[in-house]
Amino acid sequence: MAFIGIDHGTTAMRFALIEGEKVLTFELGRAEAAAMSENEILTSIEENFKVRCETIDLIALTYSMGDGFSAIKDVRSLEGRGLKSIEGAGKKTGGGTRIFDAIRNSGIPSIAIPGLHAESKVDPRMKVFSHLTSPEKLGIAYHILCLGYKNFVVSDISSNTVTLAVADGKVVGAIDACIFAPGVHHGPLDLQAIRNVDNGYCTANQAFVEAGTLKMTPYKDREELLSAAGKKEGPALLALDTIALFAAMEITSMQLLLKSYEATGEIFLAGSVGEFEYVQKKIRAHLGQECQCLGKWHAAIGCAEIARDVFAGEKSILGVDVSYP
């Protein structure tokens, strides 16, 4: 039996296949995917996974913020691809849309995973925020659950930073990138950013996508930043030191939420920056606690695990209802 999970990441679309004990992965850059036809995308899946589309039992798909629905459901039952609005926080390239439409139009059995938002089953105090996390973070959390952990905090650190708290196998809260800790590219709007928006210098979304720690450095992108940090260069270290400090603060806030559920647990780091050893050491030092580290593929793998378990009849994933078939 073959199950696929798709992670709609900031820079790339990542795919994972679970077939028995076998796990395979590949990725398409979002700009690369945007330039492909729907048929080319399906062919890419078949060639990379050496599987025919008609033999895939279920795909679990994530798309953008996923804030227009709150239960896992058939992709073809969604309105507006599962979004309240196409406007929002983040860079738009069209790659995620092309892949979503390719899967929806393919005839392959497929489910969509929602993000967490004000209509989700989370701690009611978290609902002061309209949006808590995009769907692929649930893939990361579900993979950790499948590893045998029921109480934990996971912080996904890359272009942005998003942290989730899971108590007794259910997500009870999360903090999205536009609320607290910055990532490399994105971050919350501070006082000056609000003034810039009000004065018409930029849109709120432009302010968000330029509020990460790269603005503290002369480097142009994440790869340059991480390369420079590996050489112990000053501006890169300041940027990563800043990310590590705020990520540790955000993790601590989610640990505080877990206390309300009489739970403590492991800490996991994920994402391309979260797997950077320098950042790991800094966060461990700030927290005075060990952290386990996941690679960039675990969101897609977790989504494939969701597909597998929904196919088997699971009706709740991390506390999120399943409305399928």
Helices and strands as residue ranges (DSSP letters): E 2-8, E 12-19, E 22-29, H 30-34, H 38-49, G 53-55, E 56-61, E 72-74, G 75-77, G 80-82, H 95-106, E 110-112, E 116-117, G 124-128, E 131-133, H 136-146, E 152-157, E 161-167, E 170-175, H 191-198, H 204-209, G 213-216, H 222-230, H 234-259, E 266-270, H 277-287, E 292-293, H 298-311, E 316-317, E 320-323
